[in-house]
Amino acid sequence: MFKVTAAALTVLDQAIAQEQTNELEKLYVRLSMGIGWGGPQLKLSLEEQPISGDQVHAFDHVDILIHENDFNYFDHTKLDYIKDVLGKGKFQLLKI
């Protein structure tokens, strides 16, 4: 089970709209995990199409791609978008 909050969907939808060159172009949000100095790090990117092994999770106007090799990081989580006291926003994964 993977969920996305309304706040995260709003930010993702805005990012897609900003990158689309025309209304017919379809863009997907890819979620993956990278390894950094502090351990696993959430990575987001925009893609034009799924690749073999991708799972497509549809939320309103946003389709999220998660490759089957990465899904164990996202199972039983919720993607959220929060702002700190200075107004800087970031995505985070919450266990559910």
C-alpha positions as CSV (number, residue, x, y, z in Angstrom):
1,M,0.0,0.0,0.0
2,F,1.4,3.4,-1.0
3,K,-0.4,6.7,-0.5
4,V,0.2,10.4,-1.2
5,T,-1.1,13.4,0.7
6,A,-3.0,16.2,-0.8
7,A,-0.1,18.6,-0.1
8,A,2.4,16.4,-2.0
9,L,-0.1,15.9,-4.9
10,T,-0.5,19.7,-5.2
11,V,3.3,20.3,-5.4
12,L,3.8,17.4,-7.9
13,D,1.0,18.5,-10.1
14,Q,2.5,22.0,-10.2
15,A,5.9,20.6,-11.1
16,I,4.4,18.5,-13.9
17,A,2.5,21.6,-15.3
18,Q,5.7,23.6,-15.2
19,E,7.7,21.1,-17.2
20,Q,5.0,20.1,-19.8
21,T,5.7,21.6,-23.2
22,N,2.1,21.0,-24.3
23,E,-1.2,19.7,-22.9
24,L,-0.9,16.4,-24.8
25,E,2.5,15.5,-23.3
26,K,2.2,13.0,-20.4
27,L,4.7,13.2,-17.6
28,Y,5.1,10.8,-14.7
29,V,6.8,11.3,-11.4
30,R,9.4,8.6,-10.6
31,L,10.1,7.8,-7.0
32,S,13.3,5.9,-6.1
33,M,15.8,5.5,-3.3
34,G,19.4,6.5,-3.5
35,I,22.2,5.9,-1.0
36,G,23.8,9.0,0.5
37,W,26.1,9.7,3.5
38,G,23.1,9.6,5.8
39,G,21.6,6.4,4.4
40,P,18.7,6.0,2.0
41,Q,17.5,9.2,0.4
42,L,14.3,9.8,-1.5
43,K,14.7,10.7,-5.1
44,L,12.1,12.2,-7.4
45,S,12.3,12.8,-11.1
46,L,10.0,13.4,-14.1
47,E,9.8,10.8,-16.8
48,E,8.0,10.7,-20.2
49,Q,7.1,7.0,-20.0
50,P,7.3,3.9,-17.7
51,I,10.0,1.3,-18.2
52,S,9.8,-2.4,-17.8
53,G,9.2,-3.4,-14.2
54,D,7.5,-0.1,-13.2
55,Q,4.4,0.0,-11.1
56,V,2.1,2.9,-12.0
57,H,0.2,4.4,-9.0
58,A,-2.5,6.9,-10.2
59,F,-3.5,9.7,-7.9
60,D,-5.9,12.4,-9.3
61,H,-3.8,14.0,-12.1
62,V,-0.5,12.6,-11.0
63,D,0.8,9.2,-12.0
64,I,3.7,7.9,-9.9
65,L,6.2,5.3,-11.1
66,I,7.9,3.0,-8.7
67,H,10.2,0.3,-10.0
68,E,9.5,-3.2,-8.7
69,N,13.0,-3.3,-7.3
70,D,12.4,-0.2,-5.2
71,F,8.8,-0.9,-4.0
72,N,10.0,-2.4,-0.7
73,Y,11.1,1.1,0.3
74,F,7.6,2.5,-0.5
75,D,5.3,-0.2,0.7
76,H,3.2,0.9,3.7
77,T,4.3,4.5,3.3
78,K,2.8,7.8,2.5
79,L,4.5,10.6,0.6
80,D,4.0,14.0,2.2
81,Y,5.2,17.5,1.5
82,I,6.0,19.7,4.5
83,K,7.3,23.2,5.1
84,D,9.7,24.1,7.9
85,V,9.4,27.2,10.0
86,L,11.4,29.2,7.4
87,G,9.0,28.1,4.6
88,K,11.3,25.7,2.9
89,G,9.5,22.7,1.6
90,K,10.5,19.1,1.3
91,F,9.1,15.7,0.5
92,Q,9.2,13.0,3.2
93,L,8.1,9.4,3.5
94,L,5.9,8.5,6.5
95,K,5.3,4.9,7.6
96,I,1.6,3.9,7.7
